[in-house]
Amino acid sequence: MLIFSCYLFYVYMSWGCLIGGSSDDWIHDILPIDNRVYFCGDTQSFDRVKRGFVGCLHEGRLEWFKVVREASSAYRLCLFNGKLAVCGKDFLGFFDLDTGRIQWVKKGKFNDMCSYSGKLILAGSGGEFAIVSDSGVVAEKRIKVLRRRGEWPWLDIRGVCCADSGYVLAGESCRLLSSERDCVICLLDSSLEPKWSVGFSGSLRDCLHSAYCDLSRIYVCGETFSISFSRRDIFVGSFSEKGELEWIRVYSSSEDDIARSIVADNKYLYVVGSTGSDGSILVLDKYSGDIIEGYLVKDTCLNSIYLTSSGFLLGGCTWRGFGGWTSLLVHLSEGYSSSEIRISGQRLTIGEWIPKIYEWRPTIVRLESKAVKLINKKVLEESEFSVFNWTPQIICSDRYSLTKHVAKPATLLIEPFTAKTTPLNYLNLLSSQLDLVEELSVDWSNDFSFECGLSRFSGVWRCVRLGCGGWGCAYLAKQNKRKVVFKVPRGYESIIEEGEYPTVNLKLMKRIVSEAEVIKKLDHSNILKLLDYSSEYPLLVYEYADYGSLEYQLREGWVPLFREVILLGIQIGDALRYIHSRGLVHCDIKPSNIFFVNRVAKIGDFSALVKLLSRTSNYSKFTYTPGFAAPEQRYSDLRRKVIELGYENRIDVYQLGNLLLYLLTGESIDGEDISDEKLVKDVVNQVEDSNLRKIISSALRKYAWERPGADEIVRYLVSIYRKHFK
């Protein structure tokens, strides 16, 4: 049980602090100790690659900030025997509280941890967990639960807490109770053997994100799709130490609602997360789940909460900062409702939020479980880590005494063309509609009848072929008022057209499922949504683009205005920013791969998708389209250098610049011709607006490492839009 006894030097007032650089920066966890605030997360502003970081604010100043180069993220902080324990996706490390000097580090994959009786328990993906003491690693095991079909799948453990009777591991696994993801809670005794395991799930996907132990109760929170079709809702539940469900509630609004962290005091539960594009805070009755209070922090995403003597200390990120996402620390004192925090001209508005509340009756079963020792593998392994000192940009609210504002700001690749700071609240532009020619015209005279076996899309669908590309064929499918697009690889058209299922190449099937799992997790308003896929035969289900592709619109006579070119660039650019932040590169941005849903631009066709891990990328798979290819897709020497430096995602930046050039001039510059300086200059100079010409020129640079990131492209396109269309 946590006791909130530390008195902070600033708890009597509300304040906010922005920390980061020109790219994406997130705070995942916070920990106040005496007059310091420790925080951890991940940054792309250090060197354009996602890195884990740990930092410390002391008496109003950034005292130290460390970047762990071999770690892609730092998720949790914990005070452990006088040291700051930090765990993340790739490591566990102990840092000196005063200097940030790393004292001990091991390689491992962890999502959460807690400290209890001089020991540290950590757990993460694959169901792996470990116990660590001052003397070293005490135990390493893996927890498994029995699936109905007699299989023992691993768990993805998201929450760890210490109860009076043992250790609680909470997370999720696939197809234990439903056809998708289900939630699991396990209680381990002092010998690390399971005392009991409970699984619960609705009819669709349910994800557990955090757990908290308080006396004889276990509280969990997460997200569920089981109440609202195709939308996420928050769930919060209470279980006894015997694994008996006491109550579970769902909290829903018209937006996607996600709970990321949960804590408690003597009376209430405090749950933070996000609803749509805003951070959310729920204060709930511990014994019923009834809403006591609810608040939104506009334009933020909240990942962690710590209770102070007079309010909340929150950690997360916001659009209102230096780059795409900027790390955010906020303290909300008592009386914070209907107020705002000002940070260097930016305003974070705090408003009331009361979502709808539902009783949830998921399927709940006792699960057989076991903790097994690992053979020929360790949870914590020896590895080399490089830790760098870095001073990011930092700006804090006027009501708080932090004075160290900017030191070593991240270098921009494009010089600003206006003295004004670009407003970063451009979410409304991502959903702005374009003035297109007409909806996609479909001829239903040659239709097919297809019976789909996927649970969410079961039944008979009327289908018509839309067309075929290099990878596969797409079919518009209609069932009553529902419309989706079925897609199959070339050579497997008989699945839709004849209802026949030819023998599937296992290697192809494995690749399709692997890539579909990645694509389905992409959640951005300007990415064509993969709704479902089959793991038995090659079938993908996408949302329907009612206005067809950009290629279709241009063919039908659409001539985009200057405003529409900028909007399309912002929408596609931000989708690329999001894709790159997930470690992916699209590789084939062109008119036929840009689609319109309700007149809004979306990226589709991820058949060329490649993971951005330079050491494992297979560049031979990087398909491209002549006319839009980047130089490194054409020349092997550039390709090798790009892999070495880790700038694969700049392929998409080149292609985005080429797309904008094509819309404005009717011409594009293939990477094969990039050395022809006169050709490039003649084509680019046809762009009338000097600021847009500067952006396109920077995107079309020969060397990938000289091009800006997608986030910078978006930022300057937003500046142009604000300048011309206020």
C-alpha positions in Angstrom: 0.0 0.0 0.0 1.4 3.4 -0.9 1.5 6.1 1.7 1.5 9.6 0.3 3.7 11.2 2.9 6.2 13.2 0.8 5.6 17.0 0.9 6.4 18.8 -2.3 7.7 22.3 -2.4 5.1 23.4 -4.9 2.0 21.4 -4.0 -0.1 24.4 -3.0 -0.5 25.6 -6.5 -1.3 24.3 -10.0 1.5 24.4 -12.6 2.7 22.8 -15.8 6.0 22.0 -17.4 6.9 21.1 -21.0 10.1 19.1 -21.6 11.3 17.8 -25.0 12.6 18.8 -28.4 11.4 19.1 -32.0 10.1 15.5 -32.3 7.9 13.2 -30.1 8.6 13.0 -26.4 6.4 11.1 -23.8 6.5 10.8 -20.0 5.2 7.4 -18.9 5.8 7.6 -15.2 6.5 10.1 -12.4 7.8 9.7 -8.8 8.1 12.7 -6.4 10.6 12.2 -3.6 11.2 15.0 -1.1 11.6 18.2 -3.2 12.4 16.4 -6.4 10.2 15.0 -9.2 11.7 12.0 -11.1 10.2 11.1 -14.5 10.8 8.7 -17.3 9.6 8.0 -20.8 10.8 8.0 -24.4 12.1 10.6 -26.8 12.8 10.9 -30.5 14.2 14.4 -30.2 17.6 13.3 -29.0 18.8 11.7 -32.3 15.5 11.0 -34.3 15.3 7.5 -33.0 13.0 6.4 -30.1 15.1 6.2 -26.9 14.3 5.7 -23.3 15.0 8.6 -20.9 15.1 9.4 -17.1 15.1 12.9 -15.7 15.0 14.8 -12.4 13.5 18.2 -11.5 15.0 19.7 -8.3 13.9 22.9 -6.6 12.6 24.4 -9.9 15.4 23.3 -12.1 16.2 20.4 -14.5 18.9 18.8 -12.4 19.8 15.9 -14.7 18.4 14.1 -17.8 19.8 10.8 -19.1 19.1 9.1 -22.4 19.6 5.3 -22.6 20.6 4.7 -26.2 19.9 0.9 -26.3 16.4 1.3 -24.7 13.5 2.3 -26.8 11.4 3.3 -23.8 11.4 3.7 -20.0 8.0 2.8 -18.5 8.2 2.7 -14.7 10.0 4.3 -11.8 10.3 2.9 -8.2 12.3 3.8 -5.1 14.3 0.7 -4.2 16.7 0.6 -1.3 17.9 4.2 -1.7 18.2 3.9 -5.5 16.0 5.0 -8.4 14.9 1.8 -10.2 13.8 2.3 -13.8 12.4 -0.4 -16.1 11.3 -0.4 -19.7 10.9 -2.3 -22.9 14.6 -3.2 -23.1 16.2 -2.8 -19.7 16.2 -2.5 -15.9 18.6 0.0 -14.4 19.4 1.6 -11.0 20.2 5.3 -11.0 21.7 7.5 -8.3 19.0 9.8 -7.0 21.3 12.9 -6.8 23.4 12.7 -9.9 21.5 10.3 -12.2 24.6 8.2 -12.6 23.8 4.6 -13.6 24.9 2.1 -11.0 23.6 -1.2 -12.4 21.8 -2.2 -15.6 20.6 -5.4 -17.2 18.8 -6.2 -20.4 15.1 -7.3 -20.2 11.6 -6.6 -21.4 9.4 -5.1 -18.7 6.2 -3.2 -18.5 5.8 -2.7 -14.7 7.4 -3.3 -11.3 6.9 -2.7 -7.6 9.1 -2.8 -4.4 8.2 -4.8 -1.4 10.1 -5.9 1.7 13.5 -5.1 0.2 12.8 -6.9 -3.0 11.8 -5.7 -6.5 9.4 -7.7 -8.7 9.3 -7.0 -12.4 7.2 -8.4 -15.2 6.5 -7.8 -18.9 5.9 -9.5 -22.2 5.9 -13.2 -22.6 4.7 -13.7 -19.0 8.3 -13.3 -17.8 8.9 -12.0 -14.3 11.9 -11.7 -12.0 12.7 -10.9 -8.3 15.7 -8.7 -7.6 17.4 -7.8 -4.3 20.5 -5.8 -3.5 22.5 -9.0 -3.9 21.3 -9.6 -7.4 18.7 -11.6 -9.3 16.8 -13.9 -6.8 14.4 -15.7 -9.2 13.3 -15.7 -12.9 10.2 -17.4 -14.1 7.4 -17.3 -16.7 3.6 -17.5 -15.8 1.3 -19.4 -18.1 -2.4 -20.0 -18.1 -4.4 -22.9 -19.7 -6.4 -22.1 -22.8 -9.7 -24.0 -23.4 -8.1 -26.0 -26.3 -5.4 -27.4 -23.9 -2.7 -24.9 -24.9 -0.5 -22.9 -22.5 -0.1 -19.4 -24.0 2.1 -16.7 -22.5 0.7 -13.6 -20.8 1.5 -10.0 -21.7 1.8 -8.6 -18.1 0.9 -4.9 -17.9 0.5 -4.3 -14.1 2.4 -5.5 -11.1 1.5 -4.7 -7.4 2.1 -6.2 -4.0 -0.8 -7.4 -1.9 -0.7 -8.6 1.7 -0.8 -12.2 0.6 1.6 -12.1 -2.4 2.4 -10.6 -5.7 -0.3 -9.6 -8.2 0.4 -9.9 -12.0 -2.2 -8.5 -14.3 -2.3 -8.4 -18.0 -3.9 -10.1 -21.1 -3.6 -13.1 -23.4 -5.2 -14.2 -26.6 -8.3 -16.4 -27.0 -8.6 -17.6 -23.5 -12.3 -16.9 -23.3 -13.2 -15.0 -26.5 -11.9 -14.9 -30.0 -9.6 -12.0 -29.3 -7.7 -10.6 -26.2 -8.8 -11.3 -22.7 -7.8 -9.9 -19.3 -6.0 -12.1 -16.7 -5.1 -11.5 -13.0 -2.8 -13.9 -11.1 -1.8 -13.9 -7.4 1.6 -15.5 -6.6 2.5 -16.7 -3.1 5.9 -16.0 -1.5 7.4 -19.0 -3.3 6.3 -17.5 -6.6 3.7 -20.2 -7.3 0.2 -19.2 -8.4 -2.5 -19.2 -5.7 -5.2 -18.4 -8.1 -5.7 -17.0 -11.6 -8.9 -15.3 -13.0 -9.7 -14.4 -16.6 -12.5 -12.1 -17.7 -13.6 -10.9 -21.1 -16.6 -9.6 -23.1 -17.4 -10.6 -26.7 -14.6 -8.4 -28.3 -11.1 -7.2 -27.5 -10.3 -6.2 -23.9 -7.0 -4.9 -22.7 -5.8 -4.5 -19.1 -3.3 -1.6 -18.6 -2.7 -1.1 -14.9 -3.3 -2.7 -11.5 -3.2 -1.4 -7.9 -3.3 -3.2 -4.6 -4.9 -1.6 -1.5 -5.3 -3.7 1.7 -7.4 -6.7 0.7 -8.5 -5.5 -2.7 -7.0 -5.5 -6.2 -8.1 -2.7 -8.6 -7.6 -2.9 -12.4 -8.3 -0.6 -15.3 -8.0 -0.8 -19.1 -10.0 -0.6 -22.3 -12.8 -2.7 -23.8 -14.4 -2.9 -27.2 -17.2 -5.2 -25.8 -19.7 -2.4 -25.0 -19.5 -0.1 -28.0 -18.9 -1.5 -31.4 -15.6 -0.4 -32.9 -14.9 2.1 -30.1 -12.9 1.8 -27.0 -14.3 2.4 -23.5 -12.7 2.6 -20.1 -13.3 -0.3 -17.6 -12.4 -0.3 -13.9 -12.9 -3.3 -11.7 -12.4 -4.4 -8.1 -11.4 -8.0 -7.0 -10.9 -9.4 -3.6 -7.6 -11.1 -2.6 -9.3 -14.4 -3.3 -10.0 -13.4 -6.9 -13.7 -12.8 -6.5 -15.2 -10.0 -8.5 -16.7 -7.2 -6.4 -17.7 -4.8 -9.1 -16.7 -3.8 -12.6 -17.9 -0.7 -14.5 -17.5 0.7 -18.0 -17.2 4.5 -18.6 -18.0 5.7 -22.1 -18.2 8.8 -24.2 -18.6 9.5 -27.9 -14.7 9.3 -28.3 -12.2 6.6 -27.8 -11.7 6.3 -24.0 -8.6 4.6 -22.6 -7.5 4.2 -18.9 -3.7 4.0 -18.5 -3.0 4.2 -14.7 -4.9 3.7 -11.4 -4.1 4.6 -7.8 -6.2 4.9 -4.6 -6.4 6.6 -1.2 -8.6 5.8 1.8 -11.9 6.7 0.0 -11.4 7.0 -3.8 -9.9 5.5 -6.9 -8.1 7.8 -9.3 -7.9 6.8 -13.0 -6.1 8.7 -15.7 -5.9 8.2 -19.4 -7.4 9.8 -22.5 -10.7 10.5 -24.2 -10.3 11.4 -27.9 -7.5 14.1 -28.0 -7.8 15.1 -24.3 -6.4 13.7 -21.1 -9.0 12.3 -18.7 -9.2 12.0 -14.9 -11.8 10.0 -13.1 -12.3 10.0 -9.3 -14.4 6.9 -8.3 -15.9 5.5 -5.2 -13.7 2.6 -4.1 -16.6 0.4 -3.1 -19.0 0.8 -6.1 -17.2 2.5 -9.0 -19.6 5.4 -8.9 -18.2 8.7 -10.4 -17.4 11.3 -7.8 -15.6 13.7 -10.1 -14.4 13.7 -13.7 -12.1 16.1 -15.6 -10.5 16.7 -19.0 -7.1 18.3 -19.5 -7.4 19.6 -23.1 -5.0 18.6 -25.8 -3.1 16.1 -23.6 -2.6 12.4 -23.1 -2.2 11.4 -19.4 -0.1 8.3 -18.6 0.5 8.4 -14.8 -0.8 10.0 -11.6 0.6 10.5 -8.1 -1.4 11.8 -5.2 0.1 14.8 -3.3 -1.1 16.4 -0.1 -3.2 18.9 -2.0 -3.9 17.5 -5.4 -2.6 15.4 -8.3 0.8 15.2 -10.0 0.3 14.0 -13.6 2.7 12.9 -16.3 2.0 12.5 -20.0 2.4 14.6 -23.2 0.7 17.3 -25.1 0.4 18.7 -28.7 1.0 22.2 -27.3 4.7 22.1 -27.1 7.9 22.0 -29.2 7.2 19.1 -31.7 4.6 16.5 -32.4 4.2 15.4 -28.8 6.0 17.1 -25.9 6.5 15.6 -22.5 4.2 17.2 -19.9 4.3 17.4 -16.1 1.2 19.0 -14.4 0.2 19.5 -10.8 -3.5 20.2 -10.2 -4.2 21.6 -6.8 -7.5 21.5 -5.0 -10.1 23.6 -6.8 -8.6 22.9 -10.2 -12.0 22.5 -12.0 -12.9 24.9 -14.7 -9.4 26.5 -14.6 -6.4 26.6 -16.9 -2.6 26.5 -16.7 -0.5 28.8 -18.8 2.9 27.6 -20.1 4.7 30.3 -22.1 1.6 31.4 -23.9 0.1 28.0 -24.2 -3.1 27.3 -22.3 -4.0 23.9 -20.8 -7.7 24.1 -20.1 -9.2 22.0 -17.3 -12.9 21.2 -17.6 -15.5 18.9 -16.1 -16.1 15.4 -17.7 -18.8 13.0 -16.7 -18.9 10.0 -19.1 -21.8 7.5 -19.2 -21.4 4.6 -16.8 -22.5 1.0 -17.4 -22.6 -2.1 -15.4 -20.4 -4.7 -17.2 -21.0 -8.4 -16.9 -18.1 -10.0 -18.6 -17.5 -13.8 -18.7 -15.3 -14.6 -15.6 -13.7 -18.0 -15.1 -11.0 -19.5 -12.8 -8.0 -20.4 -14.9 -5.4 -23.1 -14.3 -2.0 -21.5 -14.2 1.6 -22.4 -13.5 4.9 -20.6 -13.1 7.7 -22.4 -14.9 11.5 -21.9 -14.8 13.2 -20.7 -17.9 15.5 -23.1 -19.7 18.5 -21.8 -21.6 17.1 -18.3 -21.2 17.2 -15.5 -18.6 14.7 -12.7 -17.9 17.6 -10.4 -17.0 20.7 -10.7 -19.2 24.1 -9.0 -19.4 24.4 -6.4 -22.2 26.2 -3.1 -23.0 24.3 0.1 -22.5 25.3 3.7 -23.4 23.8 6.4 -21.2 24.1 10.0 -22.4 23.6 13.4 -20.7 21.2 15.6 -22.6 19.5 18.9 -21.9 16.2 19.2 -23.6 14.1 22.3 -24.0 12.1 23.0 -20.8 9.4 25.7 -20.2 7.2 25.9 -17.1 4.2 27.9 -16.2 4.6 31.4 -14.8 2.9 30.4 -11.5 5.8 28.0 -10.8 9.4 29.1 -10.0 11.3 27.0 -12.6 13.6 29.4 -14.4 15.9 27.2 -16.5 14.0 27.5 -19.8 15.9 26.6 -22.9 19.3 24.8 -23.1 20.6 23.0 -26.2 17.3 23.1 -28.2 17.0 20.4 -30.9 18.3 21.6 -34.2 15.7 22.0 -37.0 16.5 20.9 -40.5 14.4 23.6 -42.1 15.0 27.2 -41.1 11.8 28.9 -39.9 10.3 31.3 -42.4 8.2 33.2 -39.8 9.1 34.7 -36.5 5.9 33.5 -34.9 5.8 30.1 -33.2 3.6 27.7 -35.1 0.4 26.9 -33.3 0.6 23.1 -32.6 -3.1 22.5 -32.0 -3.9 21.4 -35.6 -6.0 18.4 -34.8 -9.0 20.1 -36.5 -7.0 20.2 -39.7 -6.6 16.4 -39.7 -10.3 16.0 -40.1 -10.9 18.9 -42.5 -12.8 17.9 -45.6 -11.5 18.5 -49.1 -13.7 19.7 -52.0 -13.5 16.6 -54.1 -15.2 15.9 -57.4 -17.6 13.0 -56.6 -18.0 9.8 -54.7 -16.5 6.6 -56.1 -18.7 5.3 -58.9 -19.2 1.5 -58.7 -20.7 -0.8 -61.3 -22.6 -3.6 -59.5 -23.5 -5.5 -62.7 -20.7 -8.1 -62.3 -21.2 -8.8 -58.6 -20.2 -11.9 -56.5 -21.8 -13.4 -53.4 -19.3 -14.2 -50.6 -19.9 -15.7 -47.2 -17.4 -14.4 -44.7 -16.4 -16.5 -41.7 -14.9 -13.7 -39.6 -17.0 -13.2 -36.4 -17.4 -9.4 -36.8 -18.3 -9.7 -40.5 -20.1 -13.0 -40.7 -22.8 -13.6 -43.2 -23.3 -13.2 -46.9 -21.9 -10.1 -48.6 -22.5 -8.8 -52.1 -19.1 -8.0 -53.6 -17.8 -6.2 -56.7 -14.2 -5.9 -57.8 -12.8 -2.4 -57.4 -9.4 -3.1 -59.0 -6.1 -4.9 -58.6 -2.7 -3.6 -57.7 0.8 -5.0 -57.5 0.0 -7.1 -54.4 -3.7 -7.9 -54.5 -7.2 -7.2 -55.5 -9.8 -5.1 -53.6 -13.6 -5.8 -53.5 -16.3 -3.5 -52.3 -18.6 -5.5 -50.1 -22.1 -4.6 -49.0 -24.4 -6.1 -46.4 -27.5 -4.2 -45.6 -26.2 -0.7 -44.9 -22.7 -1.8 -44.0 -19.9 -1.3 -46.6 -16.3 -2.6 -46.2 -13.5 -3.6 -48.6 -12.2 -7.2 -48.8 -8.7 -7.6 -50.0 -6.9 -10.7 -51.1 -3.5 -11.3 -52.7 -3.3 -11.9 -56.5 -3.9 -15.5 -57.3 -6.5 -15.9 -54.5 -9.4 -14.0 -56.2 -11.4 -17.3 -56.1 -11.9 -16.8 -52.4 -14.3 -13.9 -53.1 -15.4 -14.6 -56.6 -16.0 -18.4 -56.4 -16.1 -19.2 -52.7 -13.2 -21.5 -53.1 -10.2 -21.6 -50.9 -7.0 -22.7 -52.7 -4.0 -24.2 -50.9 -2.3 -21.3 -49.1 1.4 -20.9 -49.2 2.4 -21.1 -45.5 5.2 -18.6 -45.8 2.9 -16.1 -47.5 0.2 -16.7 -44.8 2.6 -16.2 -42.0 3.8 -12.9 -43.5 0.3 -11.6 -44.1 -0.8 -12.4 -40.5 2.4 -10.9 -39.1 2.0 -7.6 -41.0 -1.8 -7.5 -40.4 -1.2 -7.7 -36.7 1.0 -4.6 -37.0 -1.3 -2.7 -39.3 -4.4 -3.4 -37.2 -2.8 -1.7 -34.2 -2.3 1.6 -36.2 -4.9 4.0 -34.8 -4.8 7.4 -36.5 -7.5 9.4 -38.2 -5.6 9.6 -41.4 -4.7 6.0 -41.8 -7.2 3.7 -43.6 -8.3 1.3 -40.9 -7.7 -2.4 -41.1 -10.9 -3.7 -39.4 -10.1 -7.4 -39.3 -8.2 -10.3 -41.0 -8.3 -14.0 -41.2 -5.5 -16.2 -39.7 -6.6 -19.2 -41.8 -6.7 -17.8 -45.3 -5.4 -14.5 -46.9 -8.3 -12.1 -46.4 -8.1 -8.5 -45.1 -11.0 -6.3 -44.2 -10.6 -2.5 -44.6 -12.9 0.4 -44.0 -14.5 1.7 -47.3 -13.1 4.8 -48.9 -16.3 6.3 -50.3 -14.4 8.9 -52.4 -11.9 6.5 -53.8 -8.2 7.2 -54.2 -6.3 10.4 -55.0 -5.5 8.8 -58.4 -9.3 8.3 -59.0 -10.1 11.9 -58.1 -7.4 13.3 -60.4 -8.5 11.1 -63.2 -12.1 12.4 -62.7 -10.9 15.9 -63.2 -10.2 17.1 -59.6 -7.8 20.1 -59.6 -6.9 20.7 -56.0 -6.6 24.3 -54.8 -3.6 25.6 -52.9 -5.5 25.2 -49.6 -6.4 21.6 -50.4 -2.8 20.7 -51.3 -1.6 22.0 -47.9 -4.4 20.2 -46.0 -3.7 17.0 -47.8 0.0 17.4 -47.0 -0.8 18.0 -43.3 -3.1 15.0 -43.1 -0.8 12.5 -44.9 2.3 14.0 -43.2 0.8 13.5 -39.7 -0.1 9.9 -40.6 3.5 9.3 -41.6 4.7 11.0 -38.3 2.5 8.5 -36.5 3.7 5.5 -38.5 7.4 6.5 -38.0 6.8 6.9 -34.2 5.7 3.2 -34.2 9.0 2.1 -35.9 7.5 1.6 -39.4 8.0 3.0 -42.9 5.4 2.9 -45.6 7.8 3.0 -48.6 5.2 3.6 -51.3 3.4 7.0 -51.0 1.8 7.8 -54.3 -1.7 8.9 -55.6 -3.1 5.4 -55.8 -2.2 4.8 -52.1 -4.0 7.9 -50.8 -7.7 7.4 -50.1 -10.6 9.6 -49.1 -13.1 8.7 -46.4 -15.8 11.3 -46.0 -13.6 13.7 -48.0 -10.7 13.3 -45.5 -7.3 12.0 -46.8 -6.0 8.6 -45.5 -2.9 6.5 -46.2 -3.8 3.0 -47.4 -2.1 -0.1 -49.0 0.5 -1.1 -46.6 1.8 -4.0 -48.7 5.3 -2.5 -48.8 5.3 -1.8 -45.0 8.7 -2.4 -43.4 9.9 -2.3 -39.8 12.4 0.5 -39.1 14.9 -1.6 -37.3 18.1 -1.0 -39.3 19.8 -4.1 -38.3 16.9 -6.4 -39.3 15.3 -4.5 -42.2 15.3 -6.3 -45.5 15.8 -3.5 -48.0 15.2 -5.8 -50.9 11.6 -5.9 -49.9 11.3 -2.0 -50.2 9.0 -1.8 -53.2 8.5 1.5 -55.0 6.8 3.2 -57.8 8.8 4.8 -60.7 8.3 8.5 -60.6 8.0 8.6 -56.8 10.9 6.5 -55.6 13.5 8.0 -53.2 17.2 8.0 -54.3 18.1 5.3 -51.7 15.5 3.0 -53.3 17.3 3.4 -56.6 21.0 3.4 -55.6 22.5 0.7 -53.6 25.4 2.8 -52.1 22.9 5.3 -50.7 20.8 2.4 -49.5 23.6 1.0 -47.5 24.4 4.4 -46.0 20.8 5.0 -45.0 20.6 1.6 -43.3 23.9 2.3 -41.4 22.6 5.7 -40.2 19.1 4.6 -39.5 17.2 7.1 -41.8 14.9 4.6 -43.5 11.8 6.6 -42.7 13.0 9.5 -44.8 11.9 7.5 -47.8 8.4 8.5 -46.9 9.4 12.1 -46.5 10.9 12.2 -50.0 7.7 10.6 -51.4 5.5 13.1 -49.6 7.5 16.0 -51.0 7.1 14.4 -54.5 3.4 14.0 -54.0 3.0 17.7 -53.1 5.1 18.6 -56.1 3.0 16.4 -58.4 -0.2 18.0 -57.2 1.1 21.5 -57.7 3.0 21.1 -61.0 1.8 17.8 -62.5 5.4 16.5 -62.4 7.4 14.4 -60.0 11.2 13.7 -59.6 12.2 10.1 -59.5 15.2 9.4 -57.2 17.1 8.2 -60.2 17.1 11.7 -61.6 18.0 13.5 -58.3 21.6 14.3 -59.4 20.3 16.3 -62.4 20.3 19.6 -60.5 18.9 21.6 -63.4 15.9 19.3 -63.8 15.2 19.4 -60.1 15.5 23.2 -59.9 13.3 23.7 -63.0 10.5 21.5 -61.7 10.6 22.8 -58.1 10.7 26.4 -59.2 7.2 25.9 -60.7 5.8 26.0 -57.1 4.7 29.6 -56.7 4.6 29.8 -52.9 8.2 30.4 -51.7 7.7 28.8 -48.3 6.1 25.7 -49.7 8.9 25.5 -52.3 11.4 25.6 -49.5 9.7 22.6 -47.8 9.5 20.6 -50.9 13.1 21.3 -51.8 14.2 20.1 -48.3 12.1 16.9 -48.6 13.6 16.1 -52.0 17.2 16.3 -50.9 19.4 13.6 -52.3 20.7 12.4 -48.9 18.1 11.0 -46.5 19.9 12.4 -43.4 19.6 15.9 -44.8 15.8 15.7 -45.1 13.5 16.8 -42.3 11.3 14.4 -40.4 7.6 14.0 -41.1 6.9 16.0 -37.9 8.8 19.0 -39.1 7.1 18.9 -42.5 3.7 18.9 -40.8 4.8 21.7 -38.5 5.7 24.0 -41.4 2.7 23.1 -43.5 0.6 24.1 -40.5 2.5 27.4 -40.5 1.7 28.0 -44.1 -1.9 27.2 -43.6 -2.2 29.5 -40.6 -0.5 32.3 -42.6 -2.9 32.1 -45.6 -6.1 30.7 -44.1 -6.6 32.1 -40.5 
